[in-house]
Structure formats: C-alpha cells, structure tokens
Amino acid sequence: MIQRRFRQVDVFTAVPYLGNPVAVILDGDGLTTERMQTIARWTNLSETTFVCSPTDPSADYLLRIFCPTNEMRFAGHPTIGSAHALLSSGFIPKQAGTLVQQCGVGLVHLQTDDDGIAIALPPALMTPVDAATHREVEEAIGARLLEAPVIVDIGVEWLTGQVASGEALRALKPSMDGMAAIARRVGANVNMFGLDGDTVEVRSFAPNESTPEDPVCGSGNGAVAYYLRERRGTVDYHARQGRCVGRDGHIRVSHDKDTIWLGGQAVNCIEGMIQA
C-alpha cells in the first residue's frame, strides 16, 4: 500500500454537511478493481471514486465509480464531486472551463464556472412500465401518481414518477421492502418527484444498494430532467432534495439544444492521504 491523495467532498451544496458526500481517491492508478471495491465497501458511502489516467486521448481523466457493493457506469454526484476534488487539488484541464471525463458510459463533458460544476447528461432511454408495476409503486409509496411511471436509463436506471406536489412528496412514508422488491423485479430503483411552484422536489430510493434514501442524487435528478422534458416540456429549473433526511441539496437544470446540463456547487470537507 502507498499514500494516495484523498478528498471527501460534499456535493450539491456550498454549505458543508448539507449535501451528499463522495469519497475521492485522486491517485487511482495501480489499484485493482478488487482493491477499489474493498475500499468503497470500507468507506461505506453511497459512492467512492478513483481518478485514473485516461485511455481515451480526448479525456482529461478516467473515473471509476463504486458503491459499497458494485461498480457503476455513471453517477451524477460522484462526477461533480470528483471534478471538484481534482480541480481543487491543482489539476489543470486541457481546456479552461471544461473537463472531459471518461467512465463506463463513455465520455462525459463538464463545464466549470463560479456557480459550480455542470454535467452534460448522457443520452437517456425511457421505457414505460405495465399497469401492475404502476400499482406496485403506488402501494410502496402510499400515494397516487399523476400518470404511469417510466424507467429512465442514463447509465443508472430509475423508475421515475410524479406525485401531486412537493409537499405530498415530503410527506411520503414509503415501504423500503416494497421499494427493494420493485427494484429487484424491474432492475431500476425508485425515483419520485413533485412540484412546489417552479421548484422541483426529488426523492430517490435505492435500498438494495445500501442507500435506502439518497440524500441528493445526480442521476435521479437527471432522470427527472428527462421525464419533465419529454412529458411536460419543462426545461430550465431549480430542484431540491434531501430535506426528508436532514440535508438540503440544490440542483440546477438547464438545456442547450438537445443537451441537458445538471449542476451544482461542491465543497471539500476532508482532505488528506489514504493508505491504498
């Protein structure tokens, strides 16, 4: 084992401890997949990332993303948190104001400015579900949906649906056993949202991945962004997530032609070295 640079970054917040943390190992080269998974299991955060040298010459870096039980092709808050950790460590990208991340879904483009870091979301595949799954979701959350939910795959699959309002969303007392059963059957975790005026409130549930309720989920918000664009024509908006679990994450969603940009701020909470 050697000493490697380490950051623990709070994402989708400018106020420490109100967002969603990610562990970032900045010197990931030389670690085996098995070793990365062991470290991710030990940190016991929803995600741990490893910044490595890219194999694609157009990328600034390669990012490996792990939750405690498995590797992920893409995830939103680890992408933003890792980019923040990298830039705050003194990394100079190939082009100022942008980053190109290589990961399991290919190349992901990021923009950086005074308002934080934004991701160009990967293309999404949206798949409708049958009436039985619709009823199963309503039973698990204990509320009616405005319409049938849909599975949105942006490298992470979310079964996404809309409830009556943000207030109704925050009042939900969902069955985690029900959520877990749905995820096992359809291969997607459950992601719900509601609207309070112009603000979108989101809650994301992944009990089979050691995260019963995600504090602030980038990919979950990305799924909502695709849902709202396809079904409501909604493009630019502000979202909040985490108030039901003692956090208060803020997410910006904007559009540039066909590209959805999802972003927010991040702050380092722990900086040092890790033996790995």
matplotlib code that plots the C-alpha trace (Angstrom):
import matplotlib.pyplot as plt

x = [0.0, 1.1, -0.2, -2.7, -4.3, -7.9, -10.8, -14.3, -16.5, -20.0, -21.9, -24.9, -24.3, -22.0, -22.6, -20.6, -22.7, -25.9, -25.3, -24.3, -20.7, -18.4, -15.0, -12.4, -9.1, -7.1, -4.3, -6.2, -3.6, -2.3, -5.2, -7.0, -10.8, -11.0, -9.0, -11.2, -14.3, -12.8, -12.1, -15.6, -17.1, -14.9, -15.8, -19.4, -20.6, -23.1, -20.2, -16.4, -14.4, -10.9, -9.3, -7.1, -5.2, -7.5, -7.2, -9.0, -6.7, -9.6, -10.4, -8.8, -9.1, -10.8, -13.2, -14.1, -17.2, -18.1, -20.9, -20.3, -21.4, -20.6, -19.1, -21.3, -21.1, -22.1, -23.4, -24.1, -23.0, -19.7, -18.9, -19.3, -17.6, -14.6, -14.3, -14.3, -11.7, -9.5, -9.7, -9.2, -6.0, -4.4, -5.3, -5.2, -7.6, -6.8, -9.3, -10.1, -13.6, -14.3, -13.5, -13.9, -14.4, -14.0, -16.2, -18.4, -20.9, -18.1, -17.1, -18.9, -18.5, -18.5, -18.5, -17.0, -17.8, -18.4, -21.8, -20.2, -19.8, -22.4, -22.6, -23.8, -26.1, -25.6, -28.5, -31.4, -33.5, -37.1, -39.1, -42.8, -43.9, -47.0, -50.1, -49.1, -45.8, -47.6, -49.9, -46.9, -45.1, -48.2, -48.6, -44.9, -45.0, -48.5, -49.7, -51.2, -49.1, -50.2, -49.6, -47.8, -44.1, -41.3, -37.9, -35.2, -31.8, -28.9, -26.2, -28.2, -31.8, -34.5, -38.2, -39.4, -42.9, -44.6, -46.8, -49.3, -46.8, -43.5, -45.4, -47.0, -43.6, -42.1, -45.0, -44.4, -43.6, -42.5, -42.1, -38.4, -39.3, -41.7, -39.0, -36.5, -38.9, -39.7, -36.0, -35.3, -38.1, -37.7, -33.9, -34.4, -34.5, -37.5, -37.3, -40.2, -40.7, -43.3, -43.6, -43.9, -44.4, -41.3, -39.2, -38.9, -38.6, -37.0, -36.6, -34.6, -34.7, -32.1, -32.4, -30.7, -27.6, -27.1, -28.8, -32.5, -32.9, -30.3, -29.6, -29.1, -28.9, -27.4, -28.6, -32.0, -32.3, -31.1, -33.9, -36.4, -35.0, -35.6, -39.1, -40.1, -38.7, -40.4, -43.8, -44.1, -41.9, -40.1, -36.5, -34.7, -35.5, -34.2, -34.5, -34.1, -33.5, -32.7, -34.9, -36.5, -33.2, -31.7, -29.9, -30.7, -29.2, -29.7, -29.5, -29.6, -31.0, -30.7, -30.8, -28.6, -30.4, -30.7, -28.2, -29.4, -26.9, -27.2, -25.1, -24.5, -21.8, -19.5, -17.1, -14.2, -15.0, -12.0, -8.5, -5.5, -4.0, -5.3, -3.3, -4.3]
y = [0.0, 3.6, 7.0, 8.4, 11.8, 11.7, 14.1, 13.7, 16.2, 17.4, 17.8, 19.9, 22.4, 25.3, 24.6, 21.7, 18.7, 19.6, 17.9, 14.3, 13.2, 11.3, 9.8, 10.6, 8.9, 11.2, 8.7, 5.6, 4.3, 0.9, -0.2, -3.4, -3.4, -5.8, -3.3, -0.4, -2.4, -3.2, 0.5, 1.5, -1.1, 0.3, 4.0, 2.9, 6.0, 5.7, 6.2, 6.2, 7.2, 6.7, 9.2, 7.4, 8.2, 8.1, 5.6, 8.0, 10.8, 13.3, 12.8, 14.7, 11.7, 8.3, 7.9, 4.6, 4.8, 2.3, 2.0, -0.5, -3.5, -2.9, -0.6, 1.9, 3.1, 6.6, 8.6, 12.3, 13.5, 11.4, 13.0, 16.5, 15.8, 14.1, 17.0, 19.5, 17.4, 17.2, 21.0, 22.0, 19.8, 21.9, 19.9, 21.9, 20.6, 20.5, 23.4, 26.0, 25.9, 22.4, 18.8, 15.6, 12.5, 9.0, 6.5, 3.5, 5.3, 6.8, 10.5, 12.9, 16.6, 19.1, 22.9, 24.8, 28.4, 30.5, 28.7, 25.3, 22.4, 21.1, 17.8, 17.2, 14.3, 11.1, 10.3, 8.6, 5.6, 5.8, 2.7, 2.6, 0.1, -2.1, -1.4, -3.9, -2.1, 1.2, -0.2, -1.7, 1.7, 3.4, 0.8, 1.1, 4.9, 5.1, 7.7, 8.1, 9.0, 11.7, 9.2, 5.9, 6.0, 5.3, 3.7, 6.3, 4.9, 7.4, 4.9, 4.4, 3.2, 5.0, 4.1, 7.7, 9.0, 12.2, 12.8, 15.6, 18.2, 18.7, 18.9, 15.5, 14.1, 15.2, 13.6, 10.1, 7.3, 4.7, 1.0, 0.1, -3.6, -2.6, -0.4, -3.2, -5.7, -3.3, -2.7, -6.5, -7.1, -4.3, -3.7, 0.0, 1.9, 4.2, 7.9, 10.2, 14.0, 16.7, 20.4, 23.3, 26.2, 26.4, 24.2, 20.5, 18.4, 14.9, 11.8, 8.7, 5.3, 2.5, 0.1, -2.7, -0.6, 0.3, 3.6, 3.4, 7.1, 9.0, 12.5, 14.3, 12.2, 13.5, 10.6, 10.6, 14.3, 13.6, 11.1, 13.7, 16.2, 13.8, 12.9, 16.6, 17.5, 14.6, 14.7, 18.4, 20.3, 21.7, 22.7, 25.1, 24.9, 24.6, 21.4, 20.5, 17.2, 15.8, 17.7, 14.4, 13.1, 16.2, 17.6, 20.4, 19.9, 22.3, 21.3, 23.4, 22.0, 23.8, 23.0, 23.8, 22.5, 18.7, 18.6, 18.7, 20.2, 19.3, 21.0, 22.5, 23.5, 21.4, 21.8, 19.8, 18.5, 16.2, 16.5, 14.2, 10.9, 7.4, 4.1, 2.2]
z = [0.0, -0.7, 0.4, -2.1, -2.1, -0.7, -0.5, 0.9, -0.9, -0.1, -3.4, -4.4, -1.6, -0.7, 3.0, 4.4, 5.6, 3.9, 0.5, -0.5, 0.3, -2.0, -1.2, -3.9, -4.3, -6.6, -7.4, -8.6, -11.0, -10.0, -7.9, -9.0, -9.4, -6.3, -4.2, -5.3, -4.3, -0.9, -0.3, -1.4, 0.9, 3.8, 3.3, 3.3, 1.4, -1.4, -3.8, -3.8, -6.8, -8.2, -10.6, -13.1, -16.2, -19.3, -22.1, -24.5, -25.6, -25.7, -22.0, -19.0, -16.7, -16.2, -13.3, -11.7, -9.6, -6.9, -4.4, -1.5, -3.5, -7.1, -9.8, -11.6, -15.2, -14.3, -11.4, -11.0, -7.6, -7.7, -11.1, -9.8, -6.5, -8.2, -10.6, -7.7, -5.8, -8.9, -9.7, -6.0, -5.9, -8.6, -11.7, -15.0, -17.7, -21.3, -22.0, -19.3, -18.1, -19.2, -18.3, -20.2, -18.0, -19.3, -17.5, -18.0, -20.3, -22.4, -22.4, -20.1, -20.6, -17.7, -17.5, -14.6, -13.5, -10.4, -9.9, -9.6, -12.0, -14.5, -16.3, -19.8, -19.1, -21.2, -23.6, -21.9, -22.8, -21.5, -21.1, -20.0, -17.3, -17.2, -15.1, -12.4, -11.8, -11.7, -8.9, -7.1, -7.0, -5.7, -2.9, -2.0, -1.7, -0.2, -2.7, -6.2, -9.2, -11.7, -14.5, -15.2, -14.2, -16.6, -16.4, -17.3, -18.1, -18.1, -17.1, -13.9, -14.2, -12.3, -12.2, -12.1, -11.3, -10.3, -7.2, -6.6, -5.2, -3.4, -0.1, -0.9, -1.8, 1.5, 3.4, 1.9, 4.3, 1.7, 2.3, 1.8, 1.5, -1.3, -2.9, -2.8, -4.3, -7.2, -7.9, -7.9, -10.3, -12.9, -12.5, -11.5, -8.2, -7.5, -8.0, -7.2, -7.6, -7.1, -7.9, -5.5, -7.8, -10.0, -7.7, -8.3, -5.2, -5.6, -3.5, -4.7, -3.1, -3.5, -0.6, -2.4, -2.8, 0.8, 0.3, 1.5, 0.6, -1.3, 0.2, -3.1, -6.3, -9.5, -11.7, -10.1, -10.8, -14.3, -14.8, -13.6, -16.1, -19.0, -17.7, -17.4, -20.8, -22.5, -20.7, -19.6, -21.9, -18.8, -19.5, -17.1, -13.4, -9.8, -7.8, -4.1, -2.5, 1.0, 3.3, 4.5, 5.6, 7.2, 4.1, 1.7, -1.8, -4.6, -8.3, -11.4, -14.6, -17.9, -21.6, -24.6, -27.8, -27.1, -24.2, -20.6, -18.2, -14.5, -11.9, -8.5, -6.1, -4.0, -1.0, 0.4, 3.9, 4.4, 2.8, 3.4, 2.4, 2.4, 2.6, -0.5]

ax = plt.figure().add_subplot(projection="3d")
ax.plot(x, y, z, "-o")
ax.set_aspect("equal")
plt.show()
